[in-house]
Amino acid sequence: MTPATVKADSASIFASNRARGHIGISVTAADGRTRRQQVEESGSYRIRFPNTDGIESEAVIVNTAGGVAGGDDFGVSIAARDNARIAVTTAAAEKIYRAIDAPARVNVSLSVASGAALRWLPQETILFDQSKLHRDITVDLDDTASLLMAEAVVFGRTAMNETVRSGELIDRWRIRRDGRLVFAETLKLDGDISAVLAQPAAGKGAVALATIVVAPGHDSVVESLRNMFDGFTSEAGVSAWNGIAVIRLCSDDAAALRRDLVSVLNVAGGALPRLWTN
């Protein structure tokens, strides 16, 4: 067997062992409650509904693969039909492990129809050293829809003396309201991530970052949130434009960032899913 054949066989085995998963759900409003209209699951992704008694349905994403590694591919599609309300979270923080070659890919597609409300509140994404994650988040909002979404990224677990020295994170967000682009952002960190985050203009030693988007979000939202920031451990900022408010948190302590993030979400979006507070 030639070296080229061995390499090809190794690549084939690696590819066949990669985790795949997709979730697709739609919810609709009926009789003052939000009900499941369609649910699809494949691969190692599952979704459960622990609370369906009220106007808002709660959904929990479970990754039975136990984490995400290089070459894995996951997708989530959530559609809230007219006047439906849904909160989506994860069973635990998602861990992104070392990538030998190909990056892990996660694609999230959210659609919120007329009068509907979606709260996208996954728990933290934890990146390990030499991990590679490419994530793409797209959101389509009706002009009368409401959105609260939060994503937090933790670079290594400091309590375990972990440091992310190298890796790659490409995080692409696109939000449209009535087809008009109102928010577009791509974060790219690669190479020596710890050195980049250590720079004063980047993270000033941060190991945890969070972005929260509120729509509709106006100056009143900005003002109420700014009044909270003096009590935060994290560096925090908020601004509003195009009818949305965007909050940033940056901290050298992941636990402190979570506390501050919970405070923001309690003010901006009501009661958190139960798994956040367990």
C-alpha positions as a Markdown table, in Angstrom:
| # | Residue | x | y | z |
|---|---|---|---|---|
| 1 | Met | 0.0 | 0.0 | 0.0 |
| 2 | Thr | 1.5 | 3.3 | -1.0 |
| 3 | Pro | 1.7 | 6.3 | 1.3 |
| 4 | Ala | -0.9 | 8.1 | -0.8 |
| 5 | Thr | -3.3 | 5.2 | -0.5 |
| 6 | Val | -2.8 | 5.1 | 3.3 |
| 7 | Lys | -3.5 | 8.9 | 3.5 |
| 8 | Ala | -6.6 | 8.5 | 1.4 |
| 9 | Asp | -7.9 | 5.6 | 3.5 |
| 10 | Ser | -7.2 | 7.6 | 6.7 |
| 11 | Ala | -9.1 | 10.6 | 5.3 |
| 12 | Ser | -12.0 | 8.4 | 4.3 |
| 13 | Ile | -12.2 | 6.8 | 7.8 |
| 14 | Phe | -12.0 | 10.3 | 9.4 |
| 15 | Ala | -14.8 | 11.6 | 7.2 |
| 16 | Ser | -17.1 | 8.6 | 7.9 |
| 17 | Asn | -16.7 | 9.1 | 11.7 |
| 18 | Arg | -17.7 | 12.7 | 11.7 |
| 19 | Ala | -20.9 | 13.7 | 13.5 |
| 20 | Arg | -23.8 | 15.1 | 11.5 |
| 21 | Gly | -27.1 | 16.5 | 12.8 |
| 22 | His | -30.0 | 18.6 | 11.8 |
| 23 | Ile | -33.1 | 19.9 | 13.5 |
| 24 | Gly | -36.0 | 21.6 | 11.7 |
| 25 | Ile | -39.0 | 22.8 | 13.6 |
| 26 | Ser | -42.0 | 25.1 | 13.0 |
| 27 | Val | -44.5 | 26.3 | 15.6 |
| 28 | Thr | -47.9 | 27.9 | 15.2 |
| 29 | Ala | -50.3 | 29.7 | 17.5 |
| 30 | Ala | -53.7 | 28.3 | 18.3 |
| 31 | Asp | -56.2 | 28.9 | 21.2 |
| 32 | Gly | -53.7 | 31.1 | 23.1 |
| 33 | Arg | -51.0 | 28.5 | 23.0 |
| 34 | Thr | -48.0 | 27.8 | 20.8 |
| 35 | Arg | -48.1 | 24.3 | 19.3 |
| 36 | Arg | -45.6 | 22.3 | 17.3 |
| 37 | Gln | -46.5 | 22.2 | 13.6 |
| 38 | Gln | -43.5 | 20.2 | 12.3 |
| 39 | Val | -40.5 | 18.6 | 13.9 |
| 40 | Glu | -37.6 | 17.0 | 12.0 |
| 41 | Glu | -34.5 | 15.4 | 13.6 |
| 42 | Ser | -31.5 | 13.7 | 12.0 |
| 43 | Gly | -28.1 | 12.4 | 13.1 |
| 44 | Ser | -27.0 | 13.2 | 16.6 |
| 45 | Tyr | -29.2 | 16.3 | 17.1 |
| 46 | Arg | -32.5 | 16.0 | 19.1 |
| 47 | Ile | -35.0 | 18.5 | 20.3 |
| 48 | Arg | -37.3 | 18.2 | 23.3 |
| 49 | Phe | -40.2 | 20.4 | 24.5 |
| 50 | Pro | -40.3 | 20.4 | 28.3 |
| 51 | Asn | -42.9 | 23.3 | 28.5 |
| 52 | Thr | -45.8 | 23.5 | 26.1 |
| 53 | Asp | -48.5 | 24.7 | 28.5 |
| 54 | Gly | -48.5 | 28.4 | 27.7 |
| 55 | Ile | -48.4 | 30.9 | 24.9 |
| 56 | Glu | -44.7 | 30.4 | 24.6 |
| 57 | Ser | -43.3 | 27.0 | 23.9 |
| 58 | Glu | -39.8 | 26.1 | 25.2 |
| 59 | Ala | -37.5 | 23.9 | 23.1 |
| 60 | Val | -34.2 | 22.3 | 24.2 |
| 61 | Ile | -31.6 | 21.1 | 21.7 |
| 62 | Val | -29.6 | 18.0 | 22.7 |
| 63 | Asn | -26.4 | 17.0 | 20.9 |
| 64 | Thr | -26.1 | 13.2 | 21.6 |
| 65 | Ala | -22.6 | 13.3 | 20.1 |
| 66 | Gly | -21.3 | 14.8 | 23.3 |
| 67 | Gly | -19.6 | 17.8 | 21.6 |
| 68 | Val | -18.4 | 19.1 | 18.3 |
| 69 | Ala | -15.0 | 18.2 | 16.6 |
| 70 | Gly | -13.3 | 19.1 | 13.4 |
| 71 | Gly | -15.3 | 18.0 | 10.3 |
| 72 | Asp | -18.6 | 17.7 | 12.2 |
| 73 | Asp | -21.6 | 19.4 | 10.5 |
| 74 | Phe | -24.7 | 20.6 | 12.3 |
| 75 | Gly | -27.7 | 22.6 | 11.3 |
| 76 | Val | -30.8 | 24.2 | 13.0 |
| 77 | Ser | -33.9 | 25.6 | 11.3 |
| 78 | Ile | -36.5 | 27.3 | 13.5 |
| 79 | Ala | -39.7 | 28.9 | 12.1 |
| 80 | Ala | -42.2 | 30.8 | 14.3 |
| 81 | Arg | -45.4 | 31.2 | 12.3 |
| 82 | Asp | -47.9 | 34.1 | 12.8 |
| 83 | Asn | -48.3 | 35.1 | 16.5 |
| 84 | Ala | -46.4 | 32.0 | 17.8 |
| 85 | Arg | -43.9 | 32.4 | 20.6 |
| 86 | Ile | -40.9 | 30.1 | 21.2 |
| 87 | Ala | -37.8 | 30.0 | 23.3 |
| 88 | Val | -35.0 | 27.8 | 22.2 |
| 89 | Thr | -32.0 | 26.8 | 24.4 |
| 90 | Thr | -29.5 | 23.9 | 24.7 |
| 91 | Ala | -29.2 | 21.2 | 27.3 |
| 92 | Ala | -25.7 | 22.3 | 28.2 |
| 93 | Ala | -22.8 | 24.4 | 27.0 |
| 94 | Glu | -21.6 | 23.1 | 23.6 |
| 95 | Lys | -17.9 | 22.1 | 23.6 |
| 96 | Ile | -15.8 | 22.5 | 20.4 |
| 97 | Tyr | -12.9 | 20.1 | 20.4 |
| 98 | Arg | -9.6 | 20.1 | 18.6 |
| 99 | Ala | -9.7 | 19.9 | 14.8 |
| 100 | Ile | -7.1 | 17.9 | 13.0 |
| 101 | Asp | -7.9 | 19.4 | 9.6 |
| 102 | Ala | -11.4 | 20.5 | 8.6 |
| 103 | Pro | -13.4 | 22.9 | 10.8 |
| 104 | Ala | -16.6 | 22.1 | 12.5 |
| 105 | Arg | -19.6 | 23.8 | 10.8 |
| 106 | Val | -22.8 | 25.0 | 12.4 |
| 107 | Asn | -25.6 | 26.6 | 10.4 |
| 108 | Val | -28.5 | 28.3 | 12.2 |
| 109 | Ser | -31.6 | 29.6 | 10.3 |
| 110 | Leu | -34.3 | 31.5 | 12.2 |
| 111 | Ser | -37.6 | 32.8 | 10.7 |
| 112 | Val | -40.1 | 34.8 | 12.7 |
| 113 | Ala | -43.4 | 35.7 | 11.0 |
| 114 | Ser | -46.0 | 38.4 | 11.7 |
| 115 | Gly | -46.6 | 39.0 | 15.4 |
| 116 | Ala | -44.4 | 36.1 | 16.4 |
| 117 | Ala | -41.6 | 36.1 | 18.9 |
| 118 | Leu | -38.5 | 34.0 | 19.0 |
| 119 | Arg | -35.9 | 33.8 | 21.8 |
| 120 | Trp | -32.7 | 32.1 | 20.7 |
| 121 | Leu | -30.8 | 31.5 | 24.0 |
| 122 | Pro | -28.3 | 28.6 | 23.7 |
| 123 | Gln | -25.9 | 28.2 | 26.6 |
| 124 | Glu | -22.2 | 29.0 | 26.0 |
| 125 | Thr | -20.1 | 27.7 | 23.2 |
| 126 | Ile | -16.7 | 26.6 | 24.7 |
| 127 | Leu | -13.7 | 26.5 | 22.4 |
| 128 | Phe | -10.8 | 24.2 | 23.2 |
| 129 | Asp | -7.2 | 24.8 | 22.1 |
| 130 | Gln | -6.7 | 24.1 | 18.3 |
| 131 | Ser | -10.4 | 23.9 | 17.7 |
| 132 | Lys | -11.9 | 25.3 | 14.5 |
| 133 | Leu | -15.5 | 26.5 | 14.2 |
| 134 | His | -17.3 | 28.1 | 11.2 |
| 135 | Arg | -20.8 | 29.2 | 12.3 |
| 136 | Asp | -23.4 | 30.9 | 10.1 |
| 137 | Ile | -26.5 | 32.5 | 11.6 |
| 138 | Thr | -29.2 | 33.9 | 9.4 |
| 139 | Val | -32.4 | 35.5 | 10.7 |
| 140 | Asp | -35.5 | 36.6 | 8.7 |
| 141 | Leu | -37.9 | 38.8 | 10.6 |
| 142 | Asp | -41.4 | 40.2 | 9.7 |
| 143 | Asp | -41.8 | 43.9 | 10.4 |
| 144 | Thr | -44.0 | 43.0 | 13.4 |
| 145 | Ala | -41.9 | 40.1 | 14.7 |
| 146 | Ser | -39.9 | 40.2 | 17.9 |
| 147 | Leu | -36.4 | 38.6 | 18.4 |
| 148 | Leu | -34.1 | 38.1 | 21.4 |
| 149 | Met | -30.9 | 36.2 | 20.6 |
| 150 | Ala | -27.8 | 35.7 | 22.6 |
| 151 | Glu | -24.5 | 33.9 | 21.8 |
| 152 | Ala | -21.6 | 33.6 | 24.3 |
| 153 | Val | -18.2 | 32.1 | 23.4 |
| 154 | Val | -15.7 | 31.0 | 26.0 |
| 155 | Phe | -12.1 | 30.4 | 25.0 |
| 156 | Gly | -11.0 | 27.6 | 27.3 |
| 157 | Arg | -12.1 | 26.7 | 30.8 |
| 158 | Thr | -9.9 | 28.9 | 33.1 |
| 159 | Ala | -11.0 | 26.8 | 36.1 |
| 160 | Met | -9.3 | 23.8 | 34.4 |
| 161 | Asn | -6.2 | 25.9 | 33.6 |
| 162 | Glu | -7.1 | 25.7 | 29.9 |
| 163 | Thr | -5.9 | 28.3 | 27.4 |
| 164 | Val | -6.8 | 28.6 | 23.7 |
| 165 | Arg | -3.5 | 29.4 | 22.1 |
| 166 | Ser | -4.4 | 28.6 | 18.5 |
| 167 | Gly | -7.5 | 27.8 | 16.5 |
| 168 | Glu | -10.0 | 29.4 | 14.3 |
| 169 | Leu | -13.4 | 31.0 | 14.8 |
| 170 | Ile | -15.4 | 32.4 | 11.9 |
| 171 | Asp | -18.8 | 33.6 | 13.1 |
| 172 | Arg | -21.1 | 35.1 | 10.5 |
| 173 | Trp | -24.4 | 36.8 | 11.4 |
| 174 | Arg | -27.0 | 38.2 | 9.0 |
| 175 | Ile | -30.4 | 39.6 | 10.2 |
| 176 | Arg | -33.1 | 40.9 | 7.8 |
| 177 | Arg | -36.4 | 42.6 | 8.5 |
| 178 | Asp | -38.9 | 42.4 | 5.8 |
| 179 | Gly | -36.1 | 41.3 | 3.5 |
| 180 | Arg | -33.9 | 44.4 | 4.3 |
| 181 | Leu | -30.5 | 43.7 | 5.9 |
| 182 | Val | -30.4 | 45.4 | 9.3 |
| 183 | Phe | -27.5 | 43.6 | 10.9 |
| 184 | Ala | -24.4 | 42.1 | 9.3 |
| 185 | Glu | -21.3 | 41.0 | 11.1 |
| 186 | Thr | -18.5 | 38.5 | 10.7 |
| 187 | Leu | -16.0 | 37.8 | 13.5 |
| 188 | Lys | -12.8 | 36.1 | 12.5 |
| 189 | Leu | -10.2 | 34.9 | 15.0 |
| 190 | Asp | -7.4 | 32.6 | 13.9 |
| 191 | Gly | -3.8 | 31.8 | 14.6 |
| 192 | Asp | -2.6 | 32.8 | 18.0 |
| 193 | Ile | -6.1 | 33.6 | 19.4 |
| 194 | Ser | -4.8 | 34.2 | 23.0 |
| 195 | Ala | -2.4 | 36.9 | 21.7 |
| 196 | Val | -5.2 | 38.6 | 19.7 |
| 197 | Leu | -7.5 | 38.7 | 22.7 |
| 198 | Ala | -4.7 | 40.0 | 24.9 |
| 199 | Gln | -4.5 | 43.2 | 22.9 |
| 200 | Pro | -6.2 | 46.2 | 24.5 |
| 201 | Ala | -8.1 | 47.1 | 21.3 |
| 202 | Ala | -9.4 | 43.5 | 20.9 |
| 203 | Gly | -10.2 | 41.8 | 24.2 |
| 204 | Lys | -7.7 | 43.2 | 26.8 |
| 205 | Gly | -7.2 | 39.7 | 28.2 |
| 206 | Ala | -10.8 | 38.5 | 27.6 |
| 207 | Val | -11.6 | 34.8 | 27.7 |
| 208 | Ala | -15.3 | 35.1 | 27.2 |
| 209 | Leu | -17.4 | 37.2 | 24.8 |
| 210 | Ala | -21.2 | 37.6 | 24.3 |
| 211 | Thr | -23.4 | 39.3 | 21.8 |
| 212 | Ile | -27.1 | 39.9 | 22.4 |
| 213 | Val | -29.6 | 41.3 | 19.8 |
| 214 | Val | -33.0 | 42.7 | 20.7 |
| 215 | Ala | -35.6 | 43.5 | 18.0 |
| 216 | Pro | -37.4 | 45.8 | 18.2 |
| 217 | Gly | -34.8 | 47.7 | 20.1 |
| 218 | His | -34.8 | 51.4 | 20.5 |
| 219 | Asp | -33.3 | 54.2 | 22.7 |
| 220 | Ser | -35.5 | 53.2 | 25.7 |
| 221 | Val | -33.9 | 49.7 | 25.6 |
| 222 | Val | -30.4 | 51.2 | 25.4 |
| 223 | Glu | -31.0 | 53.5 | 28.3 |
| 224 | Ser | -32.4 | 50.8 | 30.6 |
| 225 | Leu | -29.5 | 48.5 | 29.9 |
| 226 | Arg | -26.8 | 51.2 | 30.3 |
| 227 | Asn | -28.1 | 51.9 | 33.8 |
| 228 | Met | -27.2 | 48.3 | 34.7 |
| 229 | Phe | -23.6 | 48.4 | 33.5 |
| 230 | Asp | -22.0 | 50.0 | 36.6 |
| 231 | Gly | -22.7 | 46.8 | 38.5 |
| 232 | Phe | -21.1 | 44.5 | 35.9 |
| 233 | Thr | -17.8 | 42.8 | 36.1 |
| 234 | Ser | -17.7 | 42.5 | 32.3 |
| 235 | Glu | -16.9 | 45.3 | 29.9 |
| 236 | Ala | -20.2 | 46.2 | 28.4 |
| 237 | Gly | -21.6 | 48.3 | 25.6 |
| 238 | Val | -25.0 | 48.8 | 23.9 |
| 239 | Ser | -26.3 | 50.7 | 20.9 |
| 240 | Ala | -29.4 | 50.8 | 18.7 |
| 241 | Trp | -29.9 | 51.3 | 15.0 |
| 242 | Asn | -32.1 | 50.0 | 12.3 |
| 243 | Gly | -34.7 | 49.2 | 14.9 |
| 244 | Ile | -32.5 | 46.8 | 16.8 |
| 245 | Ala | -30.4 | 47.0 | 19.9 |
| 246 | Val | -27.1 | 45.2 | 20.2 |
| 247 | Ile | -25.3 | 44.5 | 23.5 |
| 248 | Arg | -21.7 | 43.4 | 23.8 |
| 249 | Leu | -20.1 | 41.8 | 26.9 |
| 250 | Cys | -16.4 | 41.0 | 27.2 |
| 251 | Ser | -14.8 | 39.5 | 30.3 |
| 252 | Asp | -11.6 | 37.8 | 31.6 |
| 253 | Asp | -13.8 | 35.5 | 33.7 |
| 254 | Ala | -16.4 | 33.2 | 32.0 |
| 255 | Ala | -18.5 | 32.9 | 35.2 |
| 256 | Ala | -18.7 | 36.6 | 35.6 |
| 257 | Leu | -19.7 | 37.0 | 32.0 |
| 258 | Arg | -22.5 | 34.5 | 32.5 |
| 259 | Arg | -23.8 | 36.4 | 35.5 |
| 260 | Asp | -23.8 | 39.7 | 33.6 |
| 261 | Leu | -25.4 | 38.0 | 30.6 |
| 262 | Val | -28.2 | 36.6 | 32.7 |
| 263 | Ser | -28.9 | 40.1 | 34.1 |
| 264 | Val | -29.1 | 41.5 | 30.6 |
| 265 | Leu | -31.5 | 38.7 | 29.4 |
| 266 | Asn | -33.7 | 39.1 | 32.5 |
| 267 | Val | -34.2 | 42.8 | 31.6 |
| 268 | Ala | -34.3 | 42.5 | 27.8 |
| 269 | Gly | -36.3 | 39.3 | 27.4 |
| 270 | Gly | -38.2 | 38.1 | 30.5 |
| 271 | Ala | -37.8 | 34.8 | 32.3 |
| 272 | Leu | -35.0 | 32.6 | 31.2 |
| 273 | Pro | -35.5 | 28.9 | 30.2 |
| 274 | Arg | -35.3 | 26.7 | 33.3 |
| 275 | Leu | -32.0 | 25.0 | 32.2 |
| 276 | Trp | -30.3 | 28.4 | 32.5 |
| 277 | Thr | -31.1 | 28.6 | 36.2 |
| 278 | Asn | -30.7 | 25.0 | 37.2 |
